[in-house]
Amino acid sequence: MRVKKITEVLGSKVYTDSGDYFGEIEEVNLYENKIDGWRIKVGGGVISLIGGAKGVIIPHQFVKAISDIFIINKAALPNPETGIEEIPEDLI
């Protein structure tokens, strides 16, 4: 496994674990020298799911893989029926 610098992943494409394009990594949020979350510039049809916002912050716990692309857990996305993000109980 190769460790990447944060600057190497900025601009990386982000996909959900079901293969849907989500956006691009724009910035990282750090807390006490650890990655807390990722600011993602949203692209494609996802904008309508999040009420027209141009970006979201996804907590690092929802990132499943980082390589040439990011893969995030689909549970990190807002619920399309309510528009409210629901976090599964096992992740709280």
Secondary structure, DSSP 4 states (H G I P E B T S, - for coil): -----HHHHTT-EEEETTS-EEEEEEEEEEETTEEEEEEEEE-TTHHHHTTT-SEEEEEGGGEEEESSSEEE-GGGSBPTTTSSB---GGG-
